[in-house]
Amino acid sequence: MGNSIQFAVLQKEPVSPTADQLKRAFKSFSNLTDADAVRLAVGAHGILMKHLGQDAARALQTALQAEGIGVVVLAEDDLPKLPEGRSLQRVDLWPQALIVYDLLGRPSPVPWAQVALVAAGAAQHFEVHKTQSERTVLGFNPISGIRSKKVTESAHKITAWSQLLLEIILADHATRYQIDAAQFNFRHVIDRPGLSTGEKFVWLVREICRQAGGAILNAGARRLHQGAEITPEYTNRQVFLDEIVWLLWRAAHQKRLHAP
């Protein structure tokens, strides 16, 4: 039986590689194109590639490092595991704590100092819908003459939209809260009907980032905290979650480096 362990290639620092750097690094790989380089340069958020064999991961590491891109290779089993998320439909913002409500409406205070990580982003989401329709077709038979028959036709329609997502991980690394703006009741924190859902979401992210001053911020939350008016987009939800995993890994890695 072959080795089933899969490896990931991670950035050492948050500065993403450029498309030109990646294009040059990918020249040695028949399965990687310039288009792949451009997509990765735009969507890189810490974890550059996953699901690689060890030899492929090491070869990619060597090629990237030759272009000045600092990366490490890590077995995917050694990446931090995200705890199961708890969906929130309501929160309150108090000076001392974030008040979270469970699905039964019971409140629990979370001191701001306990908020370890805040991540926000607009994750692109696609759904494929299959539709069927019938139409009548006329045909000619030499014996029976003109006859009609029903023909069923199928079509596929792709619907795309962005999910406004907010994730909060506490210092115990065992508690994770999730907010999907489409399912969230903003009225309890910002009762301004004239604002769009996107505007309310941006306001909420900024307030949480301001109150949780010691928290790690992902790229999306950081840009909103710095004044961006539109929630930054992620290629999909998995890329959004991968960045959170990378941030947790990097924080733990730096802690080990600075340990006495």
C-alpha positions as CSV (number, residue, x, y, z in Angstrom):
1,M,0.0,0.0,0.0
2,G,1.4,3.4,-1.0
3,N,1.9,6.3,1.4
4,S,-1.5,8.1,1.8
5,I,-0.2,11.0,3.8
6,Q,-0.9,14.3,2.0
7,F,1.1,17.5,2.3
8,A,0.4,21.2,2.1
9,V,2.7,24.1,1.0
10,L,2.3,27.1,3.3
11,Q,3.6,30.6,3.2
12,K,5.9,31.7,6.0
13,E,4.8,35.3,5.8
14,P,1.5,37.0,4.9
15,V,2.9,38.7,1.8
16,S,1.4,36.8,-1.2
17,P,3.7,35.8,-4.1
18,T,3.3,37.7,-7.4
19,A,2.0,36.1,-10.5
20,D,5.4,36.5,-12.2
21,Q,7.1,34.7,-9.4
22,L,4.6,31.9,-9.6
23,K,4.8,31.6,-13.4
24,R,8.6,31.2,-13.2
25,A,8.3,28.6,-10.4
26,F,5.6,26.7,-12.3
27,K,7.7,26.3,-15.4
28,S,9.2,23.1,-14.1
29,F,5.8,21.4,-13.6
30,S,3.8,20.1,-16.6
31,N,0.5,20.2,-14.6
32,L,0.8,23.9,-13.6
33,T,0.1,26.7,-16.1
34,D,0.5,30.5,-16.2
35,A,-3.3,30.7,-15.6
36,D,-2.8,28.7,-12.4
37,A,-0.2,31.1,-11.4
38,V,-2.4,34.1,-11.9
39,R,-5.3,32.5,-10.0
40,L,-3.1,31.5,-7.1
41,A,-1.5,35.0,-6.9
42,V,-5.0,36.5,-6.6
43,G,-6.4,33.9,-4.2
44,A,-3.4,33.1,-2.1
45,H,-4.2,33.3,1.6
46,G,-1.4,31.4,3.5
47,I,-1.9,27.8,2.2
48,L,-0.7,27.8,-1.4
49,M,-1.5,24.2,-2.2
50,K,-2.9,21.1,-0.5
51,H,-3.4,17.4,-1.3
52,L,0.1,16.9,-2.6
53,G,2.4,13.9,-2.3
54,Q,5.6,14.5,-0.3
55,D,7.9,14.5,-3.4
56,A,5.7,16.9,-5.3
57,A,5.4,19.2,-2.2
58,R,9.2,19.3,-1.8
59,A,9.8,20.0,-5.5
60,L,7.3,22.9,-5.3
61,Q,8.9,24.2,-2.2
62,T,12.3,24.2,-3.9
63,A,10.9,26.0,-7.0
64,L,9.1,28.6,-4.9
65,Q,12.1,29.3,-2.7
66,A,14.3,29.8,-5.8
67,E,11.9,32.7,-6.6
68,G,12.3,34.2,-3.1
69,I,9.0,32.9,-1.8
70,G,9.4,31.6,1.8
71,V,7.3,28.4,2.2
72,V,7.2,25.4,4.4
73,V,5.9,21.9,3.7
74,L,3.7,20.3,6.3
75,A,1.7,17.1,6.5
76,E,-2.0,18.0,6.4
77,D,-2.6,16.0,9.5
78,D,-0.3,18.4,11.4
79,L,-2.4,21.5,10.4
80,P,-4.6,23.0,13.2
81,K,-8.0,21.5,13.3
82,L,-10.9,23.9,13.4
83,P,-13.4,23.2,16.2
84,E,-17.0,22.7,15.2
85,G,-18.7,26.0,14.5
86,R,-21.7,27.3,16.4
87,S,-24.1,29.4,14.3
88,L,-25.2,32.7,15.7
89,Q,-28.3,34.6,14.7
90,R,-28.0,37.2,17.4
91,V,-25.2,38.9,19.4
92,D,-25.0,42.0,21.6
93,L,-22.0,44.2,21.9
94,W,-21.2,45.4,25.4
95,P,-18.1,47.3,26.5
96,Q,-17.0,44.4,28.7
97,A,-18.0,41.5,26.5
98,L,-19.5,40.0,23.4
99,I,-22.9,38.5,24.3
100,V,-23.7,35.5,22.2
101,Y,-27.1,33.8,22.1
102,D,-27.7,30.1,21.4
103,L,-30.5,28.9,19.2
104,L,-32.9,29.0,22.2
105,G,-32.1,32.6,22.8
106,R,-30.0,32.1,25.9
107,P,-27.2,34.6,26.4
108,S,-23.6,34.0,27.3
109,P,-20.9,36.7,27.8
110,V,-17.6,36.3,26.1
111,P,-15.0,38.8,27.5
112,W,-13.3,40.6,24.6
113,A,-9.9,39.4,25.8
114,Q,-11.0,35.9,25.1
115,V,-11.5,36.6,21.3
116,A,-8.4,35.2,19.7
117,L,-9.2,35.5,16.0
118,V,-11.7,37.3,13.8
119,A,-12.2,36.4,10.2
120,A,-14.5,38.1,7.7
121,G,-15.0,37.6,3.9
122,A,-17.4,37.4,1.0
123,A,-17.1,33.8,-0.1
124,Q,-18.2,33.0,-3.6
125,H,-20.9,30.3,-3.7
126,F,-22.2,28.5,-6.8
127,E,-25.3,26.2,-7.2
128,V,-26.3,24.3,-10.2
129,H,-30.0,23.9,-10.8
130,K,-31.4,21.4,-13.3
131,T,-34.6,22.2,-15.0
132,Q,-36.8,20.2,-17.3
133,S,-39.4,21.3,-19.8
134,E,-41.6,19.6,-22.4
135,R,-42.4,20.7,-25.9
136,T,-44.5,19.3,-28.7
137,V,-42.8,18.2,-31.9
138,L,-44.6,17.4,-35.1
139,G,-43.5,14.6,-37.3
140,F,-44.6,12.8,-40.4
141,N,-45.2,9.1,-40.7
142,P,-46.0,7.7,-44.2
143,I,-48.7,5.4,-42.8
144,S,-50.4,7.5,-40.1
145,G,-49.6,10.9,-41.4
146,I,-48.7,13.9,-39.2
147,R,-48.3,13.0,-35.6
148,S,-47.2,14.9,-32.6
149,K,-45.1,13.8,-29.6
150,K,-43.8,15.4,-26.4
151,V,-40.1,15.8,-26.0
152,T,-38.5,16.4,-22.6
153,E,-35.5,18.8,-22.5
154,S,-33.1,19.4,-19.7
155,A,-31.1,22.5,-18.9
156,H,-28.7,23.5,-16.2
157,K,-28.6,27.0,-14.6
158,I,-25.8,28.2,-12.5
159,T,-26.6,30.6,-9.7
160,A,-23.8,32.5,-8.1
161,W,-23.7,34.8,-5.0
162,S,-21.4,35.8,-2.2
163,Q,-21.9,34.7,1.4
164,L,-20.9,37.3,3.9
165,L,-19.2,35.2,6.6
166,L,-17.8,36.1,10.0
167,E,-15.9,33.7,12.2
168,I,-14.8,34.1,15.7
169,I,-12.4,31.7,17.5
170,L,-11.8,32.0,21.2
171,A,-8.5,31.8,23.1
172,D,-9.2,28.2,24.2
173,H,-9.2,27.2,20.4
174,A,-12.1,24.9,21.2
175,T,-14.9,27.4,20.7
176,R,-15.8,28.8,17.2
177,Y,-18.7,31.1,16.4
178,Q,-20.0,31.6,12.9
179,I,-22.2,34.3,11.4
180,D,-23.8,34.2,8.0
181,A,-25.1,37.7,7.2
182,A,-28.1,36.3,5.3
183,Q,-29.3,34.4,8.5
184,F,-28.3,37.0,11.1
185,N,-30.6,39.4,12.9
186,F,-28.8,42.7,12.8
187,R,-31.6,44.6,14.5
188,H,-30.2,43.9,17.9
189,V,-26.9,45.5,17.2
190,I,-27.7,48.1,14.5
191,D,-31.3,49.1,14.0
192,R,-31.0,51.1,10.8
193,P,-33.4,49.8,8.2
194,G,-31.9,52.2,5.5
195,L,-28.6,50.2,5.5
196,S,-28.1,47.2,3.3
197,T,-27.1,43.8,4.7
198,G,-23.6,44.4,3.3
199,E,-23.3,47.7,5.1
200,K,-24.6,46.3,8.4
201,F,-22.1,43.4,8.1
202,V,-19.2,45.8,7.5
203,W,-20.3,47.8,10.6
204,L,-20.5,44.7,12.7
205,V,-17.1,43.4,11.7
206,R,-15.5,46.8,12.4
207,E,-17.1,47.0,15.9
208,I,-15.9,43.5,16.8
209,C,-12.4,44.2,15.6
210,R,-12.3,47.4,17.5
211,Q,-13.5,45.8,20.7
212,A,-11.3,42.7,20.4
213,G,-8.1,44.6,20.0
214,G,-5.8,41.7,20.8
215,A,-7.3,39.3,18.2
216,I,-5.6,38.0,15.1
217,L,-7.4,39.3,12.0
218,N,-7.6,37.6,8.6
219,A,-7.1,39.7,5.5
220,G,-10.8,40.4,5.1
221,A,-11.3,41.6,8.6
222,R,-8.1,43.6,8.6
223,R,-9.1,45.5,5.5
224,L,-12.5,46.3,6.8
225,H,-11.0,47.4,10.1
226,Q,-8.7,49.7,8.2
227,G,-11.6,51.3,6.4
228,A,-12.6,49.3,3.3
229,E,-16.2,49.8,2.5
230,I,-16.8,46.5,0.7
231,T,-16.2,43.1,2.2
232,P,-13.2,41.4,0.5
233,E,-14.0,38.4,-1.7
234,Y,-12.6,34.9,-1.4
235,T,-12.7,32.4,-4.2
236,N,-14.9,30.0,-2.1
237,R,-15.6,29.1,1.5
238,Q,-12.8,26.6,1.7
239,V,-10.2,29.2,0.8
240,F,-11.7,31.4,3.5
241,L,-11.4,28.6,6.1
242,D,-7.9,27.6,4.9
243,E,-6.7,31.1,5.7
244,I,-8.0,30.7,9.3
245,V,-6.2,27.4,9.6
246,W,-3.0,29.1,8.3
247,L,-3.3,32.0,10.8
248,L,-3.7,29.6,13.7
249,W,-0.7,27.6,12.5
250,R,1.4,30.7,12.1
251,A,0.5,32.0,15.5
252,A,1.4,28.6,17.1
253,H,4.6,28.4,15.0
254,Q,5.7,31.9,16.1
255,K,4.9,31.1,19.7
256,R,7.2,28.0,19.5
257,L,10.0,30.0,17.9
258,H,9.9,32.6,20.8
259,A,9.5,30.0,23.6
260,P,12.4,30.1,26.1
